[in-house]
Amino acid sequence: MSKTVVILGAGMTGLPLTHYILDHYASRHDLKVILISRSDEFYWNIASPRAVIPNQLDDDKVLYSIPETFSRHPVERFEFVVGVAETWYPDRSSVAVVFENGGKRVVQYDTIIVATGSDCNDNMPWKMVGSPKETRAVLSKVRTDMFKAHSIVVAGGGPTGVELAGELGYEYATTGKKKVTLVMADAQPLDTRLMPSTRLAARKELEKLNVNIISDTKLSRSAANEKGGYTLELTHHNGVKETMHTDILLPTWGIRYNTSFAPPSLLEPNSRLRVNGTLRSPNYDNVFVVGDAANLDSYAARVREAQVRHLASALEKYFPGEDVPEYVAEDKVTMTVAVGRGRGVGQLGNFGLWTLLVWWFKGRHMCTNIVPEYVRGKTLILGAF
Ligand SMILES: Cc1cc2nc3c(=O)[nH]c(=O)nc-3n(C[C@H](O)[C@H](O)[C@H](O)COP(=O)(O)OP(=O)(O)OC[C@H]3O[C@@H](n4cnc5c(N)ncnc54)[C@H](O)[C@@H]3O)c2cc1C
């Protein structure tokens, strides 16, 4: 009888791994692969800061049908289950899935790969918001609100905040059509892991696009006004508070790891799943964890895709019962951040990347050029798979 491999989550790590297992191991090791995910569409959230700008990216450039990409695989090898993993029983090698209609199914497995990733707070479309239909509705609402607005505040100076402020600056602030403000808690944008020169470069790029940057300041309160718009309370680092009004507020902070279905004993205090050196859950040799759900770096293609590539090749040893090789984590800090449709900033290890290189690699299309191949499992962001 064939053995069952369950992949939980059809996102940026689960989807390519499912294709890889089907293409390379399913027939050879007589496997049945069951992909379980909340949604039957894949969301290219990397392009979301541009997708919210009216008339930039159609929804079909960022949302792709998942079942279509697996149509070449026979039913005895592959099944796609659209449902939410509600409870996971690693001791019994099973996971309970609930469906939209309230139905439930318990799926037994021999091996599970957990790749349930993360969601964003505040119902912002930087990740999928509920179903694909709800995500389309949120994208459409943000675009409509943006079209009407005179002032827009982006809250949070991380990569999403910088890319979003860059898109807005490029589209509206440079021409003076709308006022765009970025409020951020640190003195400079982006991550403290990056070199000060990279962070300074991001600030300068945003300033060139006429983005008003309020740094060292926290958005301490926000309230929607009855007649539209928002009243914001900003708290500067010296404790001084300021009130500000804006037509739209776009928060870009706060990530929730999608691990609530897991037994608490498998979780780290940050609610990510604990993993050992072979990307497995300690004490469960048949449980692999990758991507944002794993307690590892996964914020950039170079680190997350290294996990995907490692696991794809480590399974070659795992399926016939051989020792699974250890994963060596990428220790170079990498990041590419598009700043508007013409430029960008980035870092690879201790080297700052040329702005035009970042534009070429990411900013000119937000990597939407590769998504059709990505969803078919033929490429990752950093090349063939
Ligand atoms: C705006 C933005 C821009 C980004 N830009 C980049 C970039 O340029 N380069 C880069 O490398 N990274 C980027 N990232 C980070 C990248 O998006 C994440 O690291 C990546 O999505 C993580 O992949 P994942 O497969 O672990 O999880 P996800 O992509 O989050 O996928 C998780 C999947 O699991 C499903 N799921 C969740 N819970 C359940 C459940 N209980 N049951 C069933 N299914 C479930 C979800 O529906 C989803 O399909 C960006 C992130 C944001 C927010």
The ligand as an SDF file (V2000), in Angstrom:
LIG
                    3D

 53 58  0  0  0  0  0  0  0  0999 V2000
    4.4120   42.3290    1.7520 C   0  0  0  0  0  0  0  0  0  0  0  0
    5.4170   41.2160    1.8620 C   0  0  0  0  0  0  0  0  0  0  0  0
    6.4480   41.1600    0.9540 C   0  0  0  0  0  0  0  0  0  0  0  0
    7.3670   40.1170    1.0070 C   0  0  0  0  0  0  0  0  0  0  0  0
    8.3730   40.1090    0.0940 N   0  0  0  0  0  0  0  0  0  0  0  0
    9.2260   39.0840    0.0940 C   0  0  0  0  0  0  0  0  0  0  0  0
   10.2470   39.0050   -0.9020 C   0  0  0  0  0  0  0  0  0  0  0  0
   10.3980   39.8900   -1.7340 O   0  0  0  0  0  0  0  0  0  0  0  0
   11.0440   37.9180   -0.9010 N   0  0  0  0  0  0  0  0  0  0  0  0
   10.8770   36.9260    0.0060 C   0  0  0  0  0  0  0  0  0  0  0  0
   11.6080   35.9610   -0.0770 O   0  0  0  0  0  0  0  0  0  0  0  0
    9.9540   36.9630    0.9730 N   0  0  0  0  0  0  0  0  0  0  0  0
    9.1190   38.0180    1.0380 C   0  0  0  0  0  0  0  0  0  0  0  0
    8.1620   38.0680    2.0110 N   0  0  0  0  0  0  0  0  0  0  0  0
    8.0910   36.9840    3.0090 C   0  0  0  0  0  0  0  0  0  0  0  0
    7.3220   35.8030    2.4310 C   0  0  0  0  0  0  0  0  0  0  0  0
    6.0350   36.2190    1.9930 O   0  0  0  0  0  0  0  0  0  0  0  0
    7.1380   34.7210    3.4950 C   0  0  0  0  0  0  0  0  0  0  0  0
    8.3840   34.4270    4.0850 O   0  0  0  0  0  0  0  0  0  0  0  0
    6.5710   33.4740    2.8390 C   0  0  0  0  0  0  0  0  0  0  0  0
    5.2620   33.7120    2.3670 O   0  0  0  0  0  0  0  0  0  0  0  0
    6.5340   32.3050    3.8110 C   0  0  0  0  0  0  0  0  0  0  0  0
    6.1730   31.1750    3.0840 O   0  0  0  0  0  0  0  0  0  0  0  0
    5.4290   29.9600    3.8210 P   0  0  0  0  0  0  0  0  0  0  0  0
    5.1940   28.9360    2.7750 O   0  0  0  0  0  0  0  0  0  0  0  0
    6.1430   29.5940    5.0350 O   0  0  0  0  0  0  0  0  0  0  0  0
    4.0320   30.5530    4.2880 O   0  0  0  0  0  0  0  0  0  0  0  0
    2.8750   31.2580    3.5030 P   0  0  0  0  0  0  0  0  0  0  0  0
    3.3560   31.7720    2.1940 O   0  0  0  0  0  0  0  0  0  0  0  0
    2.2860   32.1670    4.4910 O   0  0  0  0  0  0  0  0  0  0  0  0
    1.8700   30.0740    3.1770 O   0  0  0  0  0  0  0  0  0  0  0  0
    1.1700   29.3990    4.1860 C   0  0  0  0  0  0  0  0  0  0  0  0
    0.0710   28.5680    3.5440 C   0  0  0  0  0  0  0  0  0  0  0  0
   -0.5470   27.7810    4.5520 O   0  0  0  0  0  0  0  0  0  0  0  0
   -1.9630   27.9380    4.5040 C   0  0  0  0  0  0  0  0  0  0  0  0
   -2.4670   27.7520    5.8610 N   0  0  0  0  0  0  0  0  0  0  0  0
   -2.2320   28.5110    6.9480 C   0  0  0  0  0  0  0  0  0  0  0  0
   -2.8290   28.0020    8.0290 N   0  0  0  0  0  0  0  0  0  0  0  0
   -3.4540   26.8730    7.6270 C   0  0  0  0  0  0  0  0  0  0  0  0
   -4.2330   25.8990    8.2920 C   0  0  0  0  0  0  0  0  0  0  0  0
   -4.4910   25.9540    9.6050 N   0  0  0  0  0  0  0  0  0  0  0  0
   -4.7210   24.8760    7.5560 N   0  0  0  0  0  0  0  0  0  0  0  0
   -4.4810   24.7820    6.2340 C   0  0  0  0  0  0  0  0  0  0  0  0
   -3.7300   25.6890    5.5590 N   0  0  0  0  0  0  0  0  0  0  0  0
   -3.2250   26.7170    6.2530 C   0  0  0  0  0  0  0  0  0  0  0  0
   -2.1420   29.3350    3.9700 C   0  0  0  0  0  0  0  0  0  0  0  0
   -3.4250   29.4960    3.4100 O   0  0  0  0  0  0  0  0  0  0  0  0
   -1.0270   29.4000    2.9240 C   0  0  0  0  0  0  0  0  0  0  0  0
   -1.4200   28.7820    1.7300 O   0  0  0  0  0  0  0  0  0  0  0  0
    7.2630   39.1160    2.0000 C   0  0  0  0  0  0  0  0  0  0  0  0
    6.2310   39.1890    2.9440 C   0  0  0  0  0  0  0  0  0  0  0  0
    5.3240   40.2250    2.8930 C   0  0  0  0  0  0  0  0  0  0  0  0
    4.2150   40.2790    3.9150 C   0  0  0  0  0  0  0  0  0  0  0  0
  1  2  1  0
  2  3  1  0
  2 52  2  0
  3  4  2  0
  4  5  1  0
  4 50  1  0
  5  6  2  0
  6  7  1  0
  6 13  1  0
  7  8  2  0
  7  9  1  0
  9 10  1  0
 10 11  2  0
 10 12  1  0
 12 13  2  0
 13 14  1  0
 14 15  1  0
 14 50  1  0
 15 16  1  0
 16 17  1  0
 16 18  1  0
 18 19  1  0
 18 20  1  0
 20 21  1  0
 20 22  1  0
 22 23  1  0
 23 24  1  0
 24 25  2  0
 24 26  1  0
 24 27  1  0
 27 28  1  0
 28 29  2  0
 28 30  1  0
 28 31  1  0
 31 32  1  0
 32 33  1  0
 33 34  1  0
 33 48  1  0
 34 35  1  0
 35 36  1  0
 35 46  1  0
 36 37  1  0
 36 45  1  0
 37 38  2  0
 38 39  1  0
 39 40  1  0
 39 45  2  0
 40 41  1  0
 40 42  2  0
 42 43  1  0
 43 44  2  0
 44 45  1  0
 46 47  1  0
 46 48  1  0
 48 49  1  0
 50 51  2  0
 51 52  1  0
 52 53  1  0
M  END
$$$$
